[in-house]
């Protein structure tokens, strides 16, 4: 993935977080614990009346809590339901199929937005044919066009893996951002050359489970006592990151360095809906211009950000109608999903010598329920990072070093 944008980009992204309505729609995705407890819902999609009063309806069972929500599926799930056909007349039907498609889409330009998409999943099952009895596997006894039965049950299993351009991978989750991944199920009634085909399409929401069993964060750090600035770090308990922040007192000429020591409980794998706890020790080299009273919890802002990279971006071709010319340059985007709560904690008196120019901070950052799990698909990858953003009113920040800790997000 490419290097991160400047911190002003993070602040701007935070201002353009999803609206309340968008967040509410995304929260329709049930957690897997809820999906296990809930028996699921039956979703009904119906077409408008076609010519001569014909119509198509699709009944689809899923683990979504709300029948009005988008049908929700996980890896290895079976799409089961019924296709209902209401044909007032025999309109030359030849075949009825059900198809599941997966598609990755990229936005090429922000000035003149143009969308280009690539299909990575296309599964079709024939439910009925005028010349072939699908159930009995024998040719139909009649050579004339037949009207399909009014009810066609189906079962269609989603693959647990697939091969894309020679690379073995798994289905990516439904995702929406500057690039997005979506899934649809489509019922098609294919007809003779005298009649146009009839179809009905419905969206699917695919969210793979990251563990076969509900994931429990087995982190010793959560039960560990609050670490102090001078405490040795147990690498089996804490992930430690030390960042150097070059600064100069405003009006001064002497450069110095602030050190931000970040401790996060291991493993760096957290589930959606959970909180990531952390400790930060902010210190400086001995300086008459910088003391512990100069430093405060206001010197840092902590963000939880989602990074996506569309690694196989198509670009417009000079030849009309060709939209599949690959471009090696990835299209990256960053979205801040949450801002951390940060507070100052006291330091033991015995550590006064260590803490002379040091303050101790603790905080938590919440991982939204609607966050998709971390994934790396050949077309699109999504990862998460915790970002430290310096806010120094009395000091001049000389440049913006990357202050980031990667976090893996899973869905139970």
C-alpha distance (Angstrom), angle and dihedral (degrees) to the residues before:
residue distance angle dihedral
X1 . . .
X2 3.74 . .
X3 3.78 126.3 .
X4 3.77 118.3 -76.9
X5 3.80 121.6 -95.9
X6 3.80 122.1 -114.0
X7 3.76 120.7 -73.9
X8 3.77 91.2 -106.5
X9 3.81 85.2 66.3
X10 3.79 90.3 58.0
X11 3.77 91.3 50.6
X12 3.80 90.4 48.5
X13 3.79 91.0 47.9
X14 3.79 90.0 52.4
X15 3.80 89.3 56.8
X16 3.80 90.0 54.3
X17 3.80 97.2 50.9
X18 3.84 116.8 146.3
X19 3.79 115.0 -70.2
X20 3.80 120.3 -110.8
X21 3.80 90.9 -102.0
X22 3.82 92.1 50.1
X23 3.79 91.6 47.5
X24 3.81 90.9 48.3
X25 3.80 90.8 52.1
X26 3.78 91.0 49.8
X27 3.81 91.5 49.0
X28 3.81 88.5 62.0
X29 3.79 84.6 84.5
X30 3.82 103.5 98.8
X31 3.77 121.1 -138.1
X32 3.76 113.9 -110.2
X33 3.80 91.2 -111.8
X34 3.81 88.0 58.1
X35 3.79 91.5 45.0
X36 3.80 91.1 54.1
X37 3.79 92.9 49.3
X38 3.78 93.7 43.3
X39 3.79 121.0 72.5
X40 3.77 90.9 -140.6
X41 3.77 132.9 -123.2
X42 3.78 140.2 -87.2
X43 3.78 111.9 -125.3
X44 3.80 120.1 -157.3
X45 3.80 123.8 -158.8
X46 3.80 122.0 -179.2
X47 3.77 133.0 -173.3
X48 3.74 123.2 -133.8
X49 3.77 114.7 -100.9
X50 3.77 111.4 -76.3
X51 3.79 124.9 -149.9
X52 3.79 114.1 -49.6
X53 3.80 92.1 16.5
X54 3.81 100.6 -70.1
X55 3.82 120.8 146.6
X56 3.83 142.6 176.0
X57 3.81 126.7 -141.6
X58 3.80 129.2 -173.1
X59 3.80 124.2 -156.2
X60 3.80 112.7 -166.0
X61 3.81 129.0 179.5
X62 3.82 119.0 -146.2
X63 3.81 142.0 156.8
X64 3.82 93.4 -106.1
X65 3.80 112.9 124.7
X66 3.79 94.7 -139.0
X67 3.82 121.1 57.3
X68 3.82 88.3 -151.4
X69 3.82 92.1 55.9
X70 3.79 124.7 88.8
X71 3.83 110.7 -79.9
X72 3.79 108.8 -96.9
X73 3.82 126.8 -146.1
X74 3.80 138.9 170.4
X75 3.80 133.4 -155.0
X76 3.78 116.5 -54.5
X77 3.80 91.6 11.5
X78 3.79 122.8 150.2
X79 3.78 118.9 -128.5
X80 3.78 104.1 -141.6
X81 3.77 130.0 174.9
X82 3.78 144.7 93.5
X83 3.78 138.3 -77.8
X84 3.82 112.2 -141.4
X85 3.80 117.6 -158.0
X86 3.77 123.1 -166.3
X87 3.79 107.7 -172.3
X88 3.78 115.6 170.6
X89 3.79 90.3 -168.2
X90 3.78 138.2 15.4
X91 3.76 98.3 -91.9
X92 3.80 100.0 -176.5
X93 3.80 96.7 -86.4
X94 3.80 112.1 -178.1
X95 3.81 104.5 170.5
X96 3.82 142.3 1.1
X97 3.81 117.5 -150.9
X98 3.79 137.1 176.2
X99 3.81 119.1 -150.2
X100 3.81 134.7 -172.9
X101 3.80 115.9 -157.3
X102 3.79 132.7 -173.0
X103 3.77 121.1 -163.1
X104 3.80 137.8 -179.0
X105 3.80 116.4 -152.1
X106 3.80 131.2 -167.4
X107 3.80 131.6 -165.0
X108 3.78 106.9 -134.0
X109 3.80 103.3 -167.6
X110 3.77 134.1 17.5
X111 3.82 92.1 -157.5
X112 3.80 95.8 51.7
X113 3.81 104.1 14.5
X114 3.77 113.2 -145.2
X115 3.78 122.4 171.1
X116 3.78 123.4 -144.0
X117 3.77 123.3 -177.4
X118 3.77 139.2 -165.8
X119 3.79 124.6 -157.2
X120 3.81 118.0 -135.7
X121 3.83 100.6 167.1
X122 3.81 129.3 43.4
X123 3.81 117.3 160.0
X124 3.81 120.6 170.1
X125 3.80 129.6 -176.8
X126 3.81 123.5 -172.3
X127 3.81 108.9 -132.0
X128 3.81 96.8 179.4
X129 3.79 139.0 -0.2
X130 3.80 130.2 -170.6
X131 3.81 91.2 -138.0
X132 3.78 98.7 36.1
X133 3.78 133.0 49.1
X134 3.80 102.8 -139.9
X135 3.80 93.9 -165.1
X136 3.81 97.8 48.8
X137 3.83 96.4 32.2
X138 3.80 91.3 -134.1
X139 3.81 132.6 113.9
X140 3.77 116.5 -91.4
X141 3.80 113.5 -99.5
X142 3.78 91.0 -134.1
X143 3.78 123.4 69.6
X144 3.80 93.3 -163.7
X145 3.82 121.6 89.4
X146 3.79 110.4 -84.5
X147 3.76 129.4 -153.8
X148 3.83 110.7 -117.1
X149 3.81 117.6 -120.1
X150 3.82 115.0 -89.4
X151 3.82 93.0 -117.5
X152 3.81 124.3 45.8
X153 3.84 115.8 178.1
X154 3.79 118.3 -156.8
X155 3.79 143.9 -175.9
X156 3.78 121.2 -165.1
X157 3.82 121.4 177.8
X158 3.79 119.1 -146.5
X159 3.81 113.0 -131.5
X160 3.79 118.7 -110.0
X161 3.81 90.0 -146.8
X162 3.78 140.4 10.3
X163 3.77 141.1 -172.9
X164 3.79 118.1 -118.2
X165 3.81 117.6 -174.4
X166 3.79 90.3 -22.0
X167 3.81 95.0 -49.1
X168 3.79 121.0 115.6
X169 3.79 110.8 -133.6
X170 3.80 143.0 143.8
X171 3.78 130.4 -107.0
X172 3.81 111.0 -81.7
X173 3.81 119.6 -130.8
X174 3.78 123.7 -102.2
X175 3.80 105.4 -84.4
X176 3.79 135.8 177.0
X177 3.80 125.3 -165.5
X178 3.80 136.0 97.6
X179 3.79 82.6 -35.4
X180 3.76 121.8 24.9
X181 3.78 145.5 -169.5
X182 3.78 121.3 -143.4
X183 3.78 138.6 173.7
X184 3.80 129.9 -152.2
X185 3.79 136.9 -178.2
X186 3.80 116.7 -146.3
X187 3.80 132.3 -168.2
X188 3.81 114.3 -156.7
X189 3.79 129.0 -171.2
X190 3.80 105.7 -159.8
X191 3.80 114.1 -155.0
X192 3.78 139.2 -174.0
X193 3.79 124.5 -81.0
X194 3.80 91.8 -88.9
X195 3.80 92.9 62.3
X196 3.79 134.2 47.4
X197 3.80 119.4 -121.3
X198 3.82 120.4 -97.1
X199 3.81 122.0 -139.3
X200 3.79 143.9 174.3
X201 3.81 123.7 -161.8
X202 3.82 129.5 -164.9
X203 3.84 131.1 -178.3
X204 3.80 123.7 -115.7
X205 3.80 127.6 -157.8
X206 3.79 113.0 -145.9
X207 3.80 118.6 -167.0
X208 3.82 115.1 167.4
X209 3.78 118.5 -142.8
X210 3.79 111.3 -120.3
X211 3.80 95.2 -151.7
X212 3.79 131.9 32.2
X213 3.80 85.6 -135.1
X214 3.82 126.5 37.3
X215 3.80 105.9 -77.7
X216 3.79 116.1 -116.9
X217 3.79 117.3 -163.5
X218 3.81 102.4 -123.8
X219 3.79 93.5 -165.6
X220 3.79 118.4 153.5
X221 3.77 87.4 -165.5
X222 3.79 92.9 71.8
X223 3.80 91.1 60.3
X224 3.79 94.1 37.9
X225 3.78 120.2 103.2
X226 3.79 118.2 -101.7
X227 3.81 107.5 -79.2
X228 3.79 120.7 -124.3
X229 3.81 128.0 -137.1
X230 3.80 92.1 -103.4
X231 3.79 98.5 39.2
X232 3.80 118.4 120.1
X233 3.78 112.1 -115.5
X234 3.79 120.2 -120.7
X235 3.84 103.2 -143.5
X236 3.81 90.5 -155.1
X237 3.81 90.3 60.1
X238 3.80 107.3 31.3
X239 3.78 136.7 40.7
X240 3.80 106.0 -142.6
X241 3.80 125.0 -159.1
X242 3.81 122.8 178.0
X243 3.79 117.9 -162.8
X244 3.81 128.2 -170.3
X245 3.80 116.6 -144.0
X246 3.84 113.0 -168.1
X247 3.82 112.0 -145.1
X248 3.79 142.0 163.3
X249 3.82 125.6 -155.4
X250 3.78 108.8 -108.7
X251 3.77 108.7 -97.9
X252 3.81 90.8 15.1
X253 3.79 132.8 105.5
X254 3.78 102.0 -151.8
X255 3.78 115.3 97.5
X256 3.77 120.4 -147.2
X257 3.78 137.8 170.8
X258 3.76 132.0 -117.1
X259 3.77 114.8 -151.0
X260 3.80 120.2 -148.5
X261 3.80 112.0 -165.2
X262 3.81 110.2 -167.1
X263 3.82 123.8 -165.7
X264 3.82 121.1 -170.4
X265 3.83 124.2 174.7
X266 3.77 115.8 -105.8
X267 2.96 139.4 -84.5
X268 3.80 98.5 50.4
X269 3.79 89.5 -141.9
X270 3.79 117.4 110.2
X271 3.78 131.7 172.6
X272 3.79 126.4 -125.7
X273 3.79 111.5 -88.9
X274 3.82 92.9 28.8
X275 3.81 130.6 109.4
X276 3.79 126.8 -120.4
X277 3.83 111.1 -140.0
X278 3.79 119.8 -155.0
X279 3.81 143.9 168.7
X280 3.78 125.2 -143.5
X281 3.81 126.8 -166.3
X282 3.79 110.3 -163.2
X283 3.80 114.8 -165.6
X284 3.78 142.2 157.0
X285 3.76 137.1 -154.3
X286 3.84 113.0 -93.8
X287 3.79 106.7 -73.9
X288 3.82 134.3 154.9
X289 3.81 88.0 -135.8
X290 3.81 96.8 52.3
X291 3.80 124.1 50.8
X292 3.77 134.7 153.5
X293 3.80 87.7 -92.3
X294 3.82 89.2 58.4
X295 3.79 90.7 55.0
X296 3.79 121.7 71.8
X297 3.79 143.2 156.9
X298 3.80 85.9 -91.8
X299 3.81 90.1 69.2
X300 3.80 92.2 77.7
X301 3.76 137.0 42.1
X302 3.78 119.1 -164.3
X303 3.80 122.6 -150.2
X304 3.79 133.3 -176.6
X305 3.81 106.9 -143.7
X306 3.77 136.4 -175.6
X307 3.81 117.4 -139.8
X308 3.78 121.7 -162.5
X309 3.79 129.7 -177.8
X310 3.79 123.7 -167.6
X311 3.79 97.2 -153.7
X312 3.81 100.3 -176.4
X313 3.75 103.9 45.6
X314 3.82 116.4 176.6
X315 3.79 117.8 -141.6
X316 3.80 132.4 -159.5
X317 3.79 115.2 -85.9
X318 3.79 123.5 -140.7
X319 3.78 88.6 -123.6
X320 3.78 111.7 83.9
X321 3.76 116.8 -105.5
X322 3.81 96.2 12.9
X323 3.80 109.4 118.9
X324 3.78 100.5 156.9
X325 3.81 104.4 83.5
X326 3.83 105.9 129.5
X327 3.77 122.5 -130.1
X328 3.80 117.8 -159.3
X329 3.81 94.5 -150.0
X330 3.82 110.2 97.7
X331 3.78 121.8 -132.5
X332 3.81 109.2 -131.6
X333 3.77 130.5 -165.1
X334 3.79 135.3 179.5
X335 3.78 127.0 -157.2
X336 3.80 123.3 -176.7
X337 3.79 107.8 -139.1
X338 3.80 101.8 179.4
X339 3.79 144.1 5.0
X340 3.79 118.8 -136.5
X341 3.77 127.8 -119.2
X342 3.80 107.4 -124.5
X343 3.82 130.6 -172.5
X344 3.79 137.7 169.1
X345 3.78 119.9 -111.4
X346 3.79 128.4 -160.2
X347 3.79 122.4 -104.7
X348 3.81 122.3 -134.7
X349 3.79 113.5 -99.1
X350 3.81 89.5 -124.9
X351 3.77 88.9 64.3
X352 3.80 95.1 55.5
X353 3.80 93.5 116.4
X354 3.78 90.9 52.3
X355 3.78 93.1 43.6
X356 3.82 98.8 47.7
X357 3.79 92.4 114.0
X358 3.79 96.4 14.2
X359 3.77 135.4 97.6
X360 3.79 125.8 -168.3
X361 3.80 120.4 -138.6
X362 3.76 132.3 -177.9
X363 3.76 130.6 -170.2
X364 3.77 149.4 148.9
X365 3.77 132.4 -131.8
X366 3.79 120.5 -157.1
X367 3.80 122.6 -133.2
X368 3.83 107.4 -143.4
X369 3.77 119.3 -121.1
X370 3.80 90.5 -125.9
X371 3.83 94.4 57.8
X372 3.79 112.3 118.3
X373 3.81 117.3 -129.3
X374 3.77 119.2 -94.9
X375 3.81 109.0 -88.6
X376 3.79 140.8 168.0
X377 3.79 112.3 -153.0
X378 3.83 121.0 170.9
X379 3.81 90.4 -112.5
X380 3.79 101.4 35.4
X381 3.79 135.7 13.8
X382 3.80 129.4 -168.6
X383 3.79 125.8 -164.6
X384 3.80 136.2 162.4
X385 3.78 134.0 -131.2
X386 3.77 137.4 -177.0
X387 3.80 109.0 -132.4
X388 3.79 128.9 -156.9
X389 3.79 112.7 -151.5
X390 3.85 115.9 -167.2
X391 3.82 116.7 -133.4
X392 3.80 107.0 -173.7
X393 3.80 116.2 169.4
X394 3.83 95.9 173.8
X395 3.78 97.1 35.7
X396 3.78 133.8 62.3
X397 3.80 113.9 -127.9
X398 3.79 105.9 -138.3
X399 3.80 96.1 -159.1
X400 3.79 140.2 -19.7
X401 3.79 110.8 -100.5
X402 3.81 115.8 -169.6
X403 3.80 106.9 -95.5
X404 3.80 102.6 -175.2
X405 3.79 139.7 138.8
X406 3.83 117.0 -165.2
X407 3.82 117.3 -131.1
X408 3.80 127.0 -170.1
X409 3.80 115.3 -138.5
X410 3.79 121.2 -153.7
X411 3.79 134.6 -179.7
X412 3.79 119.7 -133.2
